[in-house]
């Protein structure tokens, strides 16, 4: 019984850690894609200015 309980607690902690870890990764990916989108936007604007 004790082993089953400790396994359950460990599993719960691991899933909790995994969830927060994936949330952090998702945020970083979102930040990175937002930054890349901004860079592309800026690059396109500077290209447009160069062509004028």
C-alpha positions as CSV (number, residue, x, y, z in Angstrom):
1,X,0.0,0.0,0.0
2,X,2.8,2.4,0.9
3,X,4.7,1.8,-2.3
4,X,1.5,2.4,-4.4
5,X,0.9,5.7,-2.6
6,X,4.4,6.9,-3.0
7,X,4.3,5.9,-6.7
8,X,1.1,7.8,-7.1
9,X,2.6,10.9,-5.4
10,X,5.7,10.6,-7.6
11,X,3.6,10.3,-10.7
12,X,1.6,13.3,-9.7
13,X,4.7,15.4,-9.1
14,X,6.2,14.3,-12.4
15,X,3.0,15.2,-14.3
16,X,2.9,18.5,-12.5
17,X,6.6,19.2,-13.4
18,X,6.0,18.1,-17.0
19,X,3.0,20.3,-17.4
20,X,4.8,23.4,-16.1
21,X,7.8,22.5,-18.2
22,X,5.8,22.2,-21.4
23,X,4.0,25.5,-20.6
24,X,7.4,27.2,-20.4
25,X,8.5,25.6,-23.7
26,X,5.3,26.7,-25.3
27,X,5.7,30.3,-24.1
28,X,9.3,30.4,-25.3
29,X,8.3,29.1,-28.8
30,X,5.5,31.7,-28.9
31,X,8.0,34.4,-28.0
32,X,10.5,33.2,-30.5
33,X,7.9,33.0,-33.3
34,X,6.6,36.5,-32.4
35,X,10.2,37.8,-32.5
36,X,10.8,36.2,-35.9
37,X,7.6,37.6,-37.2
38,X,8.6,41.0,-36.1
39,X,12.1,40.6,-37.7
40,X,10.5,39.6,-41.0
41,X,8.2,42.6,-40.8
42,X,11.1,44.9,-40.2
43,X,13.2,43.3,-42.9
44,X,10.3,43.7,-45.4
45,X,9.9,47.3,-44.5
46,X,13.6,48.1,-45.0
47,X,13.6,46.2,-48.3
48,X,10.6,48.3,-49.4
49,X,12.5,51.5,-48.5
50,X,15.5,50.4,-50.4
51,X,13.5,49.7,-53.6
52,X,11.9,53.2,-53.5
